[in-house]
Amino acid sequence: MKRAAFVFLAIVLVALVFPASSWAMAAPEQVSLTVVEMASDRGVISAFSIPPSDDSSTNGDYRLLRYHWTTTAAYWVNTANPYGLDPSGVLDAVRASAETWDAETSFAVFSYSGTTTSSAGVRDGLNVVSFGSYKAGVIGVTFIWSTGNRVVETDTMLNTYYVWSLTGEPGKMDVQNIMTHEFGHWAGLADLYKDRDYWLTMYGYSNFGITYQRTLGLGDVLGLRAVYGP
């Protein structure tokens, strides 16, 4: 089959070492890793061959980032959005995304801390999920600050360039679907780009109205447990 005007997710890793005078952005010798989820709707046609049915329960593929949390990531959610989405619905979607990962390991990877008015993308000591304005073509951006291979702060911004939904509506990005993928990055997993990995949560492509990435596949679980144990 062909991939036409397909919205895709791609990782861009930008490692920046900040000088001691830049404490507001990062501590001395601290590295900032920016994971950018890209999108393209330019109508590019390319060969596209995916498994004809969901095989995520038997596909063990995964890739790891060089960075992960070694302690529980306490996160905050800013539910403010320009779409009129119910704040409690946004919160439920984000929390469900995190709990999906936590359910697959005995390590407490995530802990919900409450709501906030803070925004993602600011080095402020809070791990924040929020909506925010970003450049066109980007679905969401996850900011990871780390020292060595240890993550010390993570934010995710859902780009308001796109319209978002809580129910997988056509023509809209699904909050829980994308956040389940993003929390995979928080947990140290990298994107997969082979067509055979289409049905996995960490597959590096997505589209409007898609919800299947809310559910982890075998490879997603194996990757998580490679970092945190069973």
C-alpha contacts under 8 A as a table, 3 or more apart, distances in Angstrom:
res1	aa1	res2	aa2	distance
1	M	47	A	6.60
1	M	48	F	5.33
1	M	49	S	5.83
2	K	45	I	6.42
2	K	46	S	5.77
2	K	47	A	5.08
2	K	48	F	4.85
2	K	49	S	7.52
3	R	6	F	5.89
3	R	44	V	7.54
3	R	45	I	5.52
3	R	46	S	5.47
3	R	47	A	6.41
3	R	48	F	5.41
4	A	43	G	5.52
4	A	44	V	5.77
4	A	45	I	4.85
4	A	46	S	7.17
5	A	40	S	6.96
5	A	41	D	4.68
5	A	42	R	5.84
5	A	43	G	3.90
5	A	44	V	5.74
5	A	45	I	7.15
6	F	40	S	6.71
6	F	41	D	6.20
6	F	43	G	7.36
6	F	44	V	7.79
6	F	206	S	7.58
6	F	207	N	6.44
7	V	39	A	4.96
7	V	40	S	5.15
7	V	41	D	6.02
7	V	205	Y	6.49
7	V	206	S	5.55
7	V	207	N	4.80
7	V	208	F	7.55
8	F	37	E	7.84
8	F	38	M	6.16
8	F	39	A	4.89
8	F	40	S	6.24
8	F	204	G	6.51
8	F	205	Y	3.89
8	F	206	S	5.20
8	F	207	N	6.90
9	L	37	E	4.82
9	L	38	M	4.87
9	L	39	A	6.03
9	L	139	I	7.72
9	L	204	G	4.67
9	L	205	Y	4.43
9	L	206	S	6.26
10	A	36	V	6.70
10	A	37	E	5.22
10	A	38	M	5.26
10	A	39	A	7.86
10	A	191	D	7.24
10	A	204	G	5.84
10	A	205	Y	7.29
11	I	35	V	5.44
11	I	36	V	5.39
11	I	37	E	6.04
11	I	38	M	7.52
11	I	190	A	7.88
11	I	191	D	6.85
11	I	204	G	8.00
12	V	34	T	6.84
12	V	35	V	5.44
12	V	36	V	5.44
12	V	37	E	7.87
13	L	33	L	5.89
13	L	34	T	5.52
13	L	35	V	5.64
13	L	36	V	7.65
14	V	32	S	7.19
14	V	33	L	5.32
14	V	34	T	5.45
14	V	35	V	7.66
15	A	31	V	6.02
15	A	32	S	5.49
15	A	33	L	5.15
15	A	34	T	7.45
16	L	31	V	5.43
16	L	32	S	5.37
16	L	33	L	7.22
17	V	28	P	7.85
17	V	29	E	5.86
17	V	30	Q	5.83
17	V	31	V	4.95
17	V	32	S	6.93
18	F	21	S	7.94
18	F	22	S	6.03
18	F	23	W	8.00
18	F	25	M	7.75
18	F	26	A	6.38
18	F	27	A	7.31
18	F	28	P	6.24
18	F	29	E	6.32
18	F	30	Q	6.49
18	F	31	V	7.12
19	P	22	S	5.60
19	P	23	W	7.87
19	P	28	P	5.73
19	P	29	E	6.92
20	A	23	W	6.14
20	A	27	A	6.67
20	A	28	P	4.48
20	A	29	E	7.44
21	S	28	P	7.84
22	S	25	M	5.69
22	S	26	A	6.28
22	S	27	A	7.20
22	S	28	P	7.60
23	W	26	A	4.94
23	W	27	A	4.97
23	W	28	P	6.86
24	A	27	A	7.70
24	A	123	R	6.58
24	A	124	D	7.47
25	M	122	V	7.14
25	M	123	R	5.06
25	M	124	D	7.80
26	A	30	Q	5.95
26	A	31	V	7.54
26	A	32	S	7.53
26	A	123	R	6.45
26	A	145	W	7.41
27	A	30	Q	5.31
29	E	147	T	7.36
30	Q	145	W	7.07
30	Q	146	S	6.00
30	Q	147	T	5.11
30	Q	148	G	7.91
31	V	145	W	5.76
31	V	146	S	5.22
31	V	147	T	5.97
31	V	148	G	7.71
32	S	143	F	7.29
32	S	144	I	5.76
32	S	145	W	4.29
32	S	146	S	6.15
33	L	143	F	6.07
33	L	144	I	4.76
33	L	145	W	5.85
33	L	146	S	7.37
34	T	141	V	7.14
34	T	142	T	5.97
34	T	143	F	4.55
34	T	144	I	5.84
35	V	141	V	5.79
35	V	142	T	4.94
35	V	143	F	6.08
35	V	144	I	7.44
36	V	138	V	7.01
36	V	140	G	6.40
36	V	141	V	4.39
36	V	142	T	6.20
37	E	138	V	5.66
37	E	139	I	5.47
37	E	140	G	5.08
37	E	141	V	5.57
37	E	142	T	7.81
38	M	137	G	5.73
38	M	138	V	4.20
38	M	139	I	5.66
38	M	140	G	7.27
39	A	137	G	4.62
39	A	138	V	5.19
39	A	139	I	5.87
40	S	43	G	7.93
40	S	137	G	5.83
41	D	44	V	7.61
48	F	195	D	6.91
49	S	195	D	5.91
49	S	196	R	7.60
50	I	195	D	5.16
50	I	196	R	5.57
50	I	197	D	7.81
50	I	198	Y	6.24
51	P	54	D	6.96
51	P	55	D	7.15
51	P	195	D	7.80
51	P	196	R	6.12
51	P	198	Y	7.42
54	D	57	S	7.83
54	D	199	W	5.85
55	D	58	T	5.69
55	D	59	N	6.22
55	D	199	W	6.63
56	S	59	N	5.07
56	S	60	G	7.87
56	S	197	D	7.78
56	S	199	W	5.36
56	S	200	L	5.58
56	S	216	L	7.79
56	S	217	G	4.49
56	S	218	L	5.91
56	S	219	G	7.45
57	S	217	G	5.27
57	S	218	L	5.02
58	T	217	G	7.74
58	T	218	L	6.00
59	N	197	D	7.38
59	N	200	L	7.92
59	N	217	G	7.17
59	N	218	L	5.75
59	N	219	G	5.78
60	G	217	G	7.88
60	G	218	L	5.18
60	G	219	G	3.75
60	G	220	D	7.56
60	G	222	L	6.78
61	D	197	D	7.16
61	D	218	L	7.73
61	D	219	G	4.54
61	D	220	D	7.53
62	Y	189	L	7.37
62	Y	190	A	7.53
62	Y	192	L	6.96
62	Y	202	M	7.75
62	Y	219	G	5.13
62	Y	220	D	6.23
62	Y	222	L	7.24
62	Y	223	G	5.46
63	R	189	L	5.91
63	R	190	A	5.18
63	R	191	D	6.86
63	R	192	L	6.94
63	R	223	G	6.82
64	L	188	G	5.78
64	L	189	L	4.37
64	L	190	A	5.01
64	L	223	G	6.91
65	L	68	H	7.39
65	L	185	H	7.74
65	L	188	G	5.16
65	L	189	L	5.45
65	L	190	A	5.28
66	R	149	N	5.83
66	R	188	G	7.17
67	Y	146	S	7.08
67	Y	148	G	7.64
67	Y	149	N	4.39
67	Y	150	R	5.70
67	Y	151	V	6.00
67	Y	188	G	5.72
68	H	149	N	6.42
68	H	150	R	5.58
68	H	151	V	5.25
68	H	186	W	6.75
68	H	187	A	5.67
68	H	188	G	4.51
68	H	227	V	7.77
69	W	72	T	6.85
69	W	73	A	6.76
69	W	109	V	7.58
69	W	150	R	5.79
69	W	151	V	4.83
69	W	152	V	7.05
69	W	186	W	7.33
69	W	187	A	6.48
69	W	188	G	7.39
70	T	150	R	6.24
70	T	151	V	7.19
71	T	109	V	7.23
72	T	108	A	5.70
72	T	109	V	4.82
72	T	110	F	5.41
72	T	111	S	6.62
73	A	109	V	6.02
73	A	110	F	4.77
73	A	111	S	6.06
73	A	127	N	7.41
74	A	110	F	5.83
74	A	111	S	4.55
74	A	112	Y	5.74
74	A	113	S	5.85
74	A	127	N	6.63
75	Y	110	F	7.14
75	Y	111	S	6.23
75	Y	112	Y	5.26
75	Y	113	S	5.58
75	Y	114	G	7.52
75	Y	126	L	6.97
75	Y	127	N	4.70
75	Y	128	V	5.78
75	Y	129	V	7.46
76	W	112	Y	6.38
76	W	113	S	5.43
76	W	114	G	5.23
76	W	115	T	5.40
76	W	116	T	6.12
76	W	126	L	7.05
76	W	127	N	5.95
76	W	128	V	4.84
76	W	129	V	6.33
77	V	91	L	6.81
77	V	94	V	7.80
77	V	114	G	6.50
77	V	115	T	4.74
77	V	116	T	5.85
77	V	128	V	5.70
77	V	129	V	4.88
77	V	130	S	6.12
78	N	115	T	5.60
78	N	116	T	5.02
78	N	117	T	5.58
78	N	118	S	6.67
78	N	119	S	7.05
78	N	128	V	7.17
78	N	129	V	6.15
78	N	130	S	4.84
78	N	131	F	7.42
79	T	87	P	5.19
79	T	88	S	7.83
79	T	90	V	6.00
79	T	91	L	6.47
79	T	115	T	7.29
79	T	116	T	8.00
79	T	130	S	6.48
79	T	131	F	7.53
80	A	87	P	6.90
80	A	130	S	7.47
80	A	131	F	7.05
81	N	84	G	6.58
81	N	85	L	6.76
81	N	131	F	6.20
82	P	85	L	7.79
82	P	160	T	7.76
83	Y	163	V	7.29
83	Y	164	W	7.33
85	L	89	G	7.08
85	L	90	V	6.89
85	L	165	S	7.50
85	L	166	L	7.74
86	D	89	G	5.09
86	D	90	V	6.36
87	P	90	V	5.10
87	P	91	L	6.16
88	S	91	L	5.00
88	S	92	D	6.03
89	G	92	D	5.04
89	G	93	A	6.16
89	G	166	L	7.04
90	V	93	A	5.17
90	V	94	V	6.31
90	V	166	L	7.03
90	V	175	V	7.38
91	L	94	V	5.27
91	L	95	R	6.08
92	D	95	R	5.18
92	D	96	A	5.95
93	A	96	A	5.16
93	A	97	S	6.27
93	A	166	L	7.05
93	A	175	V	6.45
93	A	176	Q	4.87
94	V	97	S	5.11
94	V	98	A	6.54
94	V	175	V	7.19
94	V	176	Q	5.93
94	V	179	M	6.34
94	V	180	T	7.85
95	R	98	A	5.22
95	R	99	E	6.10
95	R	112	Y	7.13
96	A	99	E	5.02
96	A	100	T	6.08
96	A	176	Q	7.17
97	S	100	T	5.29
97	S	101	W	7.16
97	S	176	Q	5.70
97	S	177	N	7.60
97	S	179	M	5.88
97	S	180	T	4.46
97	S	183	F	7.15
97	S	214	R	6.91
98	A	101	W	5.58
98	A	102	D	6.46
98	A	110	F	6.40
98	A	179	M	7.92
98	A	180	T	6.60
98	A	183	F	6.28
99	E	102	D	4.83
99	E	103	A	5.94
99	E	110	F	7.57
100	T	103	A	5.48
100	T	104	E	7.24
100	T	180	T	7.39
100	T	214	R	7.84
100	T	215	T	7.36
100	T	216	L	7.47
101	W	104	E	5.60
101	W	105	T	7.38
101	W	109	V	7.75
101	W	180	T	7.90
101	W	183	F	7.79
101	W	184	G	7.57
101	W	216	L	7.80
101	W	221	V	7.86
101	W	224	L	7.73
102	D	105	T	5.76
102	D	106	S	7.45
102	D	107	F	7.34
102	D	108	A	6.27
102	D	109	V	5.96
102	D	110	F	6.71
103	A	106	S	7.67
104	E	221	V	6.45
104	E	224	L	7.80
104	E	225	R	7.77
104	E	230	P	7.09
105	T	108	A	7.52
105	T	224	L	7.50
105	T	225	R	6.42
105	T	228	Y	6.88
105	T	229	G	6.36
105	T	230	P	4.76
106	S	228	Y	7.98
106	S	229	G	7.25
106	S	230	P	5.93
107	F	228	Y	6.10
107	F	229	G	7.19
107	F	230	P	7.82
108	A	111	S	7.28
109	V	187	A	7.15
118	S	128	V	7.16
119	S	122	V	6.77
119	S	128	V	6.60
119	S	129	V	7.47
119	S	130	S	5.89
119	S	131	F	7.78
119	S	132	G	7.50
119	S	157	M	7.93
120	A	127	N	7.78
120	A	128	V	5.26
120	A	129	V	5.95
120	A	130	S	5.68
120	A	131	F	7.80
120	A	132	G	7.59
120	A	143	F	7.96
120	A	155	D	5.08
120	A	156	T	5.76
120	A	157	M	5.41
121	G	142	T	7.89
121	G	143	F	6.12
121	G	155	D	5.92
121	G	156	T	7.22
121	G	157	M	7.09
122	V	155	D	7.93
123	R	126	L	7.53
123	R	153	E	7.58
125	G	153	E	6.64
126	L	153	E	6.88
126	L	154	T	7.82
126	L	155	D	7.94
127	N	153	E	5.74
127	N	154	T	5.03
127	N	155	D	5.13
128	V	154	T	7.06
128	V	155	D	4.71
128	V	156	T	6.39
129	V	155	D	5.76
129	V	156	T	4.83
129	V	157	M	5.99
129	V	158	L	7.80
130	S	156	T	6.53
130	S	157	M	5.15
130	S	158	L	6.25
131	F	157	M	5.33
131	F	158	L	4.57
131	F	159	N	5.99
131	F	160	T	6.26
132	G	157	M	5.80
132	G	158	L	6.01
132	G	159	N	5.32
132	G	160	T	5.62
133	S	159	N	5.45
133	S	160	T	5.31
133	S	161	Y	6.57
134	Y	138	V	6.97
134	Y	159	N	5.58
134	Y	160	T	7.22
134	Y	161	Y	6.98
135	K	138	V	6.24
135	K	161	Y	7.54
136	A	161	Y	6.29
138	V	141	V	7.30
138	V	159	N	6.72
139	I	158	L	6.43
139	I	159	N	5.41
139	I	161	Y	7.81
139	I	162	Y	7.04
140	G	156	T	6.98
140	G	157	M	5.42
140	G	158	L	4.47
140	G	159	N	5.15
141	V	156	T	5.67
141	V	157	M	5.29
141	V	158	L	6.82
141	V	159	N	7.68
142	T	154	T	6.99
142	T	155	D	5.55
142	T	156	T	4.22
142	T	157	M	6.38
142	T	182	E	7.02
142	T	185	H	7.81
143	F	154	T	5.46
143	F	155	D	5.09
143	F	156	T	6.25
144	I	151	V	6.72
144	I	152	V	7.74
144	I	153	E	5.97
144	I	154	T	4.54
144	I	155	D	6.74
144	I	186	W	7.69
145	W	151	V	5.85
145	W	152	V	5.73
145	W	153	E	5.17
145	W	154	T	6.28
146	S	149	N	6.54
146	S	150	R	5.35
146	S	151	V	4.09
146	S	152	V	5.19
146	S	153	E	6.98
147	T	150	R	5.30
147	T	151	V	6.43
147	T	152	V	7.07
151	V	154	T	7.42
154	T	186	W	6.79
156	T	182	E	7.33
159	N	162	Y	6.20
160	T	163	V	6.47
160	T	164	W	7.82
162	Y	172	K	7.07
162	Y	173	M	7.03
163	V	171	G	7.68
163	V	172	K	5.13
163	V	173	M	6.28
164	W	172	K	5.01
164	W	173	M	4.64
164	W	174	D	5.84
164	W	175	V	6.47
165	S	168	G	6.06
165	S	169	E	6.19
165	S	172	K	5.79
165	S	173	M	5.90
165	S	174	D	4.96
165	S	175	V	6.16
166	L	169	E	7.75
166	L	174	D	5.66
166	L	175	V	5.75
166	L	176	Q	6.97
167	T	174	D	6.62
168	G	172	K	7.06
168	G	173	M	7.02
168	G	174	D	5.09
168	G	208	F	7.66
168	G	209	G	4.34
168	G	210	I	6.02
168	G	211	T	5.93
169	E	172	K	5.68
169	E	173	M	7.67
169	E	174	D	7.40
169	E	208	F	7.57
169	E	209	G	4.94
170	P	208	F	5.87
170	P	209	G	4.51
171	G	208	F	5.05
171	G	209	G	6.18
172	K	208	F	4.94
172	K	209	G	5.69
173	M	177	N	8.00
173	M	178	I	7.49
173	M	207	N	7.11
173	M	208	F	4.92
173	M	209	G	5.90
173	M	210	I	7.44
174	D	177	N	5.28
174	D	178	I	6.25
174	D	208	F	7.24
174	D	209	G	6.18
174	D	210	I	6.75
174	D	211	T	6.68
175	V	178	I	5.48
175	V	179	M	5.94
176	Q	179	M	5.10
176	Q	180	T	5.91
176	Q	211	T	7.67
176	Q	214	R	6.25
177	N	180	T	5.44
177	N	181	H	6.66
177	N	210	I	7.05
177	N	211	T	5.18
177	N	212	Y	7.07
177	N	213	Q	5.28
177	N	214	R	4.65
178	I	181	H	5.16
178	I	182	E	6.18
178	I	213	Q	7.47
178	I	214	R	7.77
179	M	182	E	4.73
179	M	183	F	5.91
180	T	183	F	5.27
180	T	184	G	6.44
180	T	201	T	7.33
180	T	213	Q	6.93
180	T	214	R	5.66
181	H	184	G	5.16
181	H	185	H	7.00
181	H	201	T	5.73
181	H	202	M	5.76
181	H	213	Q	6.87
181	H	214	R	7.65
182	E	185	H	5.19
182	E	186	W	6.60
183	F	186	W	4.75
183	F	187	A	6.20
184	G	187	A	5.01
184	G	188	G	6.46
184	G	189	L	5.40
184	G	190	A	7.64
184	G	202	M	6.98
184	G	220	D	8.00
184	G	224	L	7.94
185	H	188	G	5.02
185	H	189	L	4.90
185	H	190	A	6.13
186	W	189	L	7.42
187	A	224	L	6.84
187	A	227	V	7.92
188	G	224	L	7.62
188	G	227	V	7.38
189	L	202	M	7.50
189	L	223	G	6.56
189	L	224	L	7.16
190	A	202	M	6.97
191	D	202	M	5.20
191	D	203	Y	5.72
191	D	204	G	4.91
192	L	197	D	6.62
192	L	202	M	5.93
192	L	203	Y	4.61
192	L	204	G	5.13
193	Y	197	D	7.01
193	Y	203	Y	6.05
193	Y	204	G	5.29
193	Y	205	Y	7.46
194	K	197	D	5.56
194	K	198	Y	7.37
194	K	203	Y	7.86
195	D	198	Y	5.44
196	R	199	W	7.86
197	D	200	L	5.61
197	D	203	Y	5.80
198	Y	203	Y	5.59
198	Y	205	Y	7.80
199	W	203	Y	7.02
199	W	212	Y	7.37
199	W	213	Q	7.30
199	W	217	G	7.37
200	L	203	Y	5.34
200	L	213	Q	6.56
200	L	216	L	6.54
200	L	217	G	5.22
200	L	218	L	7.83
200	L	219	G	7.04
200	L	220	D	6.69
201	T	212	Y	7.60
201	T	213	Q	4.33
201	T	214	R	6.86
201	T	215	T	6.75
201	T	216	L	5.57
201	T	217	G	6.59
201	T	220	D	6.54
202	M	213	Q	7.72
202	M	220	D	6.61
203	Y	206	S	7.87
206	S	210	I	6.93
207	N	210	I	5.84
210	I	213	Q	7.42
211	T	214	R	5.76
212	Y	215	T	5.99
213	Q	216	L	6.73
216	L	220	D	5.70
216	L	221	V	6.58
217	G	220	D	5.29
217	G	221	V	6.41
218	L	221	V	5.22
218	L	222	L	6.10
219	G	222	L	4.99
219	G	223	G	6.02
220	D	223	G	5.22
220	D	224	L	6.27
221	V	224	L	5.09
221	V	225	R	6.16
222	L	225	R	5.12
222	L	226	A	6.01
223	G	226	A	5.03
223	G	227	V	6.70
224	L	227	V	5.43
224	L	228	Y	6.16
224	L	229	G	7.41
225	R	228	Y	4.90
225	R	229	G	4.18
225	R	230	P	5.27
226	A	229	G	5.86
